[in-house]
Amino acid sequence: MTRNEIIEKVNSLLSEEFEVDSTLFNPDANIRETLSLDSLSLVDLVAIIQQTYKIKIPVAELKNIHTFTDLYDYIESHLPNNE
């Protein structure tokens, strides 16, 4: 899976789940602010990513994911065999 495929899929999933226009997903934008996430919806975001990509995002790691780029990087670096 290429970086662009990851970005497109993540943006599509998040846009649909949180009903936010994906054109607002600037790579350097803060995810929590852009998606208006509270702690409960942050759990939803993690669940979507874990279910879609079959990767775990531990709470300690989640604290380091602030921007969309951080999220894309995390997914890309944790994909099994970079499918």
N, C-alpha and C positions, 0 to 999 in steps of 0.2 A: 504494500500500500504506500503510495507516494505521499509526500507532505501535502500537496494540493488536494489529494483525495481525502486526507484526514480533515483538512480545513473545511472543505465543502460539506462533508458528512456531519462534522461537529456543528457547523453553523446551521445546517438544515435541521438537525435534531433539536438544538437549543432554541432556534427561532420558533419551531412548531410547539415545543413543550412550554416555553415561557411567553409565547405570543408577543415576540419582539421582532421587529424587522431586522433581518440579518445584515442590511446595509449599515446598521449601527455598530456592527462588530469590528471595530478597528483593532488591529493586532495588539496595540499598546493600551487599549481601553481596559478599565477595571471591570472584570466579569461581574462582580457583585453589584456594582452600581449600574452597569448597562442593563443587566437582567432584573434589577430590583430584587435581589435575592435576600431573603431572611435565612435564619439558620435551618428552617425546615425545607425551604426550596433548594438550599445548598445541598442538602442530603439527596434531594431528587436529582440534581445535576450529577452528583457522584454516582448514583444508582444507574442513571442513563449511560454514563461513560463506561462504568464497570460492566454493564449488561451488553452494551454494543461491542466493546473491544476486548472483553474477557480479561481485564486487568484490574488490579486492586489499587485504590488510592487511599493509603493510610492517612489518618487525621494529621499526623506529623507532616506528611508530604503536602496535604491539602493547604496547610498554612503557608506554603511557599508558592502556591498558584494564585496569582493576583490578576494577571492579564490573560487575554485570549492566547497570546503567544506562549505564555507559561503553560497553559493547558495543552496546546498543540505539541509543544516540546515534550511534555510529560507523556502524552499518549504515544508519540513517535518513539521515544526512548524506551518505553515499556511494552511495546507490542511484541508478542512472541515471534521470534525469527523475522521481525519486521515484515509481516505478511504483505 
